[in-house]
């Protein structure tokens, strides 16, 4: 590790993500099928003299803190300070820097803006210090710890791995039991995936997300399995409600991921749409993470011609994902969800600027 001279800089980008199918299966040891978006967060970092970080964003505001000893904060500052603290705790030197944050990923829309911020900031600071970034799983775990320890949301690794390992024109099948990754081409053949903001921002830490994780943990404990995905469907009747319904969603959603992979490989887009609809019904009725605003957005998408639509991400607000057949115009406010590349360092070793 070297100490960059004042004025030296680095720049990194990390995309948001859309999870095509497989919600709330990641922290239960199951399968997910996310893809990285072309939208994301770009972080630039330039070394400065002294011991403090100076962070600015047109969207968020400013923050200033000791690089080596960040104090607790709330909101977006928790993610920034948490990454600096997490890198330091992992043995990486965090050089004092002037950090700029920019991006086109809407916060609170369920597109994982927080993970994109964490990953891009970590990559930029590591590059600024001349340090090779850790392997994707290790870096994803570091960022996930920041979500839990600094922002109060006990997330899994889905968002960070999707951001780090995305491929243009493809989804990534992630097995959270083994952390094996497999690329699945998104050959849409004129079909369009799009996100529609429900108008209700999602804040994981203040939503029921942590409560759902605890319910899944309790269900697995009662069934005597290490993770809920290892449960047998014929044993779910032993669980009290609502744990039985939570477990049923997880097992059924895991099966839907497998079916979606087969449908994509077979270019059966109608089947993908049906699976998206079934996922939404399960998330609404069994996992109970929908809201009136999300239900309205789903119905609006279907009324506009979508053959499949469902709430996206952890639920409790945010966006919906919809799939439209060829020739159907996207409704106003919809954003086409195009599978883009994963996170990367855009520039490093930049001279004084």
Buried (B, 14 or more C-beta within 10 A) or exposed (E): EEEBEBBBBBBBBBBBBBBBBBBBBBBBBBBBBBBBBBBBBBBBBBBBEEEBBBBBBEEBEEBEBBBBEBEEBEEBBBBBBBBBBBBBEBEBBBBBBBBBBBBEBBBBBBBBBBBBBBBBBBBBBBBBBBBEBBEBBEBBBBBBBBBBBBBBBBBBBBBBBBBBBBBEBBBBBBBBBEEEBEBBEBEBEEBBBBBBBBBBBBBBBEBBBBEBBEBBBBBBEBBEBEBBBBBEEEEBEBBEEBBBBBBBBBBBBBBBBBBBBEBBEEEBBEBBBBBBBBBBEBBBEBBBBBBEBBBBBBEBBBEBBBBBBBBBBBBBBBBBBBBBBEEBEBBEEBBEBBBBBBBBBBEBEBEEE
